[in-house]
Amino acid sequence: WSTFCSLGEREAIVACRQLGYIGYDLVSIFNDGRFDSHASNISYFENVTCSQSYTEFSLSECDIVDSCQSSCKNAVGIRCFEFANCEEGAVRLMDGDNSKGGRIEVCADNIWGSICSDGFDKTDAYVVCKELDLGESEPTVYTNSYFGDGDLPIVYSNMECRGYENTVLECTKQEFGTFTCSR
């Protein structure tokens, strides 16, 4: 057995397929050691490269350019996702003190995910509140994972609602795979 010091998105998707998550190509990659502080930080696999056509179902089918031992600060962890059977664009608030506050989660491509706080402002929050029938008053925006990170992927970032939209789907935004998010 060996940990990985780095893993790209394509390679993480193949790892999820190898683990049986074949229904959807969505994965989160963590380099902060959050899954096992006792894991070895020694890796025997560096520069694993899977094809851009996503045809592999096992990391053993990918190219391993360098198989010498290396060390890293933290071993890489991944989180694989499955279909949630939710309605596209549905919005909910999670982990708040009441039904009017919490981390925003949205259904995108049959996966529940959160919205990155980068660029999220009161106009974006107003559209979310309007979609949830929470009234027309000015919302308060909490950023930097105020209601916790959650266990879901971040599916939208850089929201640019204008205020007249009825749903977050109608807002201009970046979708998963086209951004990086600081939370």
C-alpha positions as CSV (number, residue, x, y, z in Angstrom):
1,W,0.0,0.0,0.0
2,S,1.1,3.5,-0.7
3,T,-0.3,7.0,-0.2
4,F,-0.2,9.7,-2.8
5,C,1.4,13.0,-2.4
6,S,-0.4,14.5,-5.3
7,L,-3.3,13.5,-7.5
8,G,-4.9,15.4,-10.4
9,E,-8.7,15.6,-11.0
10,R,-8.6,12.9,-13.8
11,E,-6.6,10.6,-11.6
12,A,-8.9,11.1,-8.6
13,I,-11.9,10.3,-10.8
14,V,-10.2,7.1,-11.9
15,A,-9.5,6.2,-8.2
16,C,-13.2,6.7,-7.5
17,R,-14.2,4.5,-10.4
18,Q,-11.8,1.9,-9.0
19,L,-13.6,2.1,-5.7
20,G,-17.0,1.5,-7.4
21,Y,-18.2,5.1,-7.9
22,I,-18.9,4.8,-11.6
23,G,-22.1,6.7,-11.9
24,Y,-20.6,10.2,-11.9
25,D,-17.3,11.9,-12.6
26,L,-17.2,14.3,-9.7
27,V,-14.6,14.2,-6.9
28,S,-13.0,16.5,-4.3
29,I,-9.3,16.3,-3.6
30,F,-7.8,17.3,-0.2
31,N,-4.2,18.0,0.5
32,D,-4.6,18.9,4.1
33,G,-4.4,15.5,5.8
34,R,-8.0,15.6,7.0
35,F,-8.7,11.9,6.5
36,D,-5.9,10.2,8.4
37,S,-3.3,12.0,10.4
38,H,-1.6,8.7,11.0
39,A,-1.1,7.8,7.3
40,S,2.4,7.6,6.0
41,N,3.6,10.6,4.1
42,I,5.8,8.5,2.0
43,S,4.6,7.8,-1.5
44,Y,5.9,5.3,-4.0
45,F,3.9,6.8,-6.9
46,E,4.6,10.2,-8.3
47,N,3.4,11.7,-11.6
48,V,0.5,9.4,-12.2
49,T,-1.2,10.4,-15.4
50,C,-4.5,9.1,-16.7
51,S,-5.8,9.9,-20.2
52,Q,-7.8,13.0,-21.0
53,S,-10.6,10.8,-22.4
54,Y,-11.4,9.3,-19.0
55,T,-11.4,5.7,-20.2
56,E,-9.6,4.1,-17.3
57,F,-11.4,2.3,-14.5
58,S,-8.3,1.6,-12.4
59,L,-5.1,3.6,-11.5
60,S,-3.1,0.6,-12.7
61,E,-4.3,1.5,-16.2
62,C,-2.7,5.0,-16.0
63,D,0.9,5.9,-16.7
64,I,3.2,6.1,-13.7
65,V,6.1,8.3,-14.9
66,D,8.1,8.1,-11.6
67,S,7.8,5.2,-9.2
68,C,10.6,6.2,-6.8
69,Q,10.0,7.0,-3.1
70,S,9.2,10.6,-2.1
71,S,7.7,12.3,0.9
72,C,5.1,15.0,1.3
73,K,3.6,17.1,4.1
74,N,0.2,15.4,3.9
75,A,-1.1,12.4,2.0
76,V,-3.8,13.2,-0.5
77,G,-7.4,12.3,0.3
78,I,-10.4,12.2,-2.0
79,R,-14.1,12.2,-1.6
80,C,-16.2,10.5,-4.3
81,F,-19.8,11.5,-5.0
82,E,-22.9,9.6,-6.1
83,F,-26.2,10.8,-7.6
84,A,-28.5,12.4,-5.1
85,N,-31.7,12.1,-7.1
86,C,-32.4,15.8,-6.4
87,E,-34.2,18.3,-8.7
88,E,-31.9,20.4,-10.8
89,G,-31.5,23.8,-9.3
90,A,-33.2,23.0,-6.0
91,V,-31.7,25.1,-3.1
92,R,-31.6,24.4,0.6
93,L,-30.0,25.8,3.8
94,M,-28.0,23.4,6.0
95,D,-26.5,23.5,9.5
96,G,-28.0,26.8,10.5
97,D,-29.6,27.7,13.8
98,N,-33.1,27.9,12.1
99,S,-34.8,27.5,8.8
100,K,-33.8,31.0,7.6
101,G,-30.0,30.6,7.8
102,G,-27.3,28.1,6.9
103,R,-24.8,26.9,4.3
104,I,-26.4,27.2,0.9
105,E,-26.6,23.9,-1.0
106,V,-27.8,23.5,-4.5
107,C,-28.6,20.5,-6.7
108,A,-26.4,20.5,-9.8
109,D,-26.3,17.6,-12.2
110,N,-28.0,15.3,-9.6
111,I,-25.4,16.1,-6.9
112,W,-26.0,18.3,-3.8
113,G,-23.2,20.8,-3.5
114,S,-22.4,24.1,-2.0
115,I,-21.6,27.6,-3.4
116,C,-18.2,29.1,-3.0
117,S,-18.1,32.3,-0.9
118,D,-15.7,34.0,-3.4
119,G,-17.7,36.9,-4.9
120,F,-20.9,35.9,-3.1
121,D,-22.8,39.1,-2.0
122,K,-26.1,40.3,-0.8
123,T,-27.7,40.3,-4.3
124,D,-26.8,36.6,-4.7
125,A,-28.2,35.9,-1.2
126,Y,-31.4,37.9,-2.1
127,V,-32.0,35.5,-5.0
128,V,-31.5,32.5,-2.8
129,C,-33.9,33.8,-0.2
130,K,-36.4,34.7,-2.9
131,E,-36.2,31.1,-4.3
132,L,-36.7,29.7,-0.8
133,D,-39.7,32.0,-0.1
134,L,-37.9,33.6,2.9
135,G,-39.2,37.1,2.2
136,E,-38.0,40.3,0.5
137,S,-35.9,41.8,3.3
138,E,-32.1,42.4,2.8
139,P,-30.2,39.2,3.7
140,T,-27.1,38.9,5.8
141,V,-24.2,37.1,4.1
142,Y,-21.8,34.9,6.1
143,T,-18.6,33.7,4.3
144,N,-15.5,31.7,5.0
145,S,-17.5,28.5,5.9
146,Y,-19.4,30.2,8.7
147,F,-21.8,27.3,8.8
148,G,-19.1,24.7,8.2
149,D,-17.5,23.3,5.1
150,G,-20.0,20.4,4.8
151,D,-19.1,17.2,3.0
152,L,-20.2,18.2,-0.4
153,P,-18.4,19.5,-3.5
154,I,-18.5,23.2,-4.3
155,V,-20.5,23.3,-7.5
156,Y,-20.8,27.1,-8.2
157,S,-18.5,30.0,-7.6
158,N,-18.3,33.7,-8.5
159,M,-22.1,34.1,-8.5
160,E,-23.2,37.3,-10.3
161,C,-26.9,37.6,-9.7
162,R,-28.5,40.9,-10.6
163,G,-31.5,40.5,-8.2
164,Y,-34.3,40.0,-10.7
165,E,-33.6,36.3,-11.1
166,N,-36.1,33.8,-9.6
167,T,-33.5,31.0,-9.1
168,V,-29.7,30.6,-8.8
169,L,-29.8,28.7,-12.1
170,E,-30.7,32.0,-13.8
171,C,-27.6,33.8,-12.3
172,T,-24.3,34.1,-14.1
173,K,-21.8,31.8,-12.3
174,Q,-18.8,29.5,-12.8
175,E,-19.6,25.8,-12.6
176,F,-17.6,22.9,-11.1
177,G,-14.3,22.3,-12.8
178,T,-13.8,25.9,-14.0
179,F,-12.7,27.5,-10.7
180,T,-10.7,27.2,-7.5
181,C,-12.3,28.2,-4.3
182,S,-10.9,29.3,-1.0
183,R,-14.2,28.4,0.7
